[in-house]
Amino acid sequence: ALFESTNCGVCHVANLATRADYPIPQLAGATAHVYTDLLVHDMGPTLADGIVDSEAGGSEWRTAPLIGVRFLSAFLHDGRAATVDEAIRLHGAEGSEAKPSVDAYLALSDDDRRALLDFVSSL
């Protein structure tokens, strides 16, 4: 509920599903709990690397799947964040599409913020 109330789930969409008529029957109608929308978002100058890739500018990134975060020891595209909390905070720069979500995260009580971090860290 905290993940959704802070709007983290707007970009880190919990589930993606294949079409019922997917050409590989074993994967048809399957749901994957990946926590991504696979879309590109402007993350602002703090996370920018200045590299333009096709139509994506230097501050635009594809939403990374959160599934498997529990196995990581460094976070973000370049590993610059040592913790999930630091990664979330780095999303909050002026100009980042995620700034309102980070502001909502920072406004949580310490207990709720810890619960949200525990949830994300368990994925």
N, C-alpha and C positions, 0 to 999 in steps of 0.2 A: 504494500500500500504506500509506503514512503517513497519507493522508487517511482511509482506513478504520480504521487502527489507533488513531487519535485520536477515532474515532466522529463525525467531521464528516459522514460519509455517512449517519448516522442521520436527520438532518433535510435535509441537502443531498444528496438521493438522485440518483445520477448519471443514471439513465434513467427516463423515463416513457413509456409506450406507449399508443397508442389500441387500442381493441378491434378484433378481426379483422372484426367485422360493423359497423364504423363506417359511418354513412350516406353519407359522401363516399368513394368507392372509392379515390381517390388518397391518402387519409390513413389508410385501414384498415390496421391492423397496423403502423403507423409507430412508430418509436422516436425520441424526442427526448432529446438529451443536455443536460438543463437544470439539473441539480444543485439540485433543490428537491423537497420533498414537498407543497408548496402548502398545508401545514397551519399553524395558528396555534399559537405556543409562547410561554410566559411567559419573557421575556428579563431579568426583574429590574428593579430600580429605576434602574440606571445608564442603561438605554436607554429608560426610560419617558418618554412625553410627556404622560401624564395624560389623553389623549383617549380616551373610550369610543366605540367604533364597533360598534353593534349589540351582540353578545354578547362582543366582544373588549374587555378592559380596557386601561387605559393602558400596561401593560407587556407586552402581548401583541402579537406580530407574526407575519405570514405569512412563512414561510421564503422569503427572496428568492432567485430563481434566480442561480446564479453564472455561468451562461453569459453571455459578453459582458463579464465583469469586466475583461478586458484593455483594453477601450475606455474605462474609467472613470478619472477623476482624483480623485474623492472617493467615499467608501464609506459604507454604512449608509443607512437610510431618509431621513436628513436631511443626509447628506454630512459629518457631523462627524468622520469618520476620514479622515486624509490618506493612509493606507497600508493595505494588506491586513493587515499585522501589527497595526496599531492597531485595525482593525475586529474582528479575532479577539479581541484582548485585552479589548475593550469588551463582548464576549459573556460574560465571566467573572465578573460581579458575583455576590455572594451572592443567592440567589433565582432566578438564571437557570437555565433548563433546560440551557443549554449549558456551565455551569461545569465539569462533569467533562471535557468535551472540551477546554476551554481549559487546564485543569490538565494534561491529557495533552500538549497542544501545548507548554506551557511546560516540561515535563519532557524534551522532546526535546533531543538534542544540537544544537549550533549548526548543524552541517552538515545534519542531518535537518530542522530548522526551516526553514532556507534552501531546501531541496529542496521542502518542502511549500508554502512561499510562492511559489516559482517555478511549481509546478504550478497553484495556485489563480490566480495572476496570468496564466497562459497561457490560461485558459478564456475 
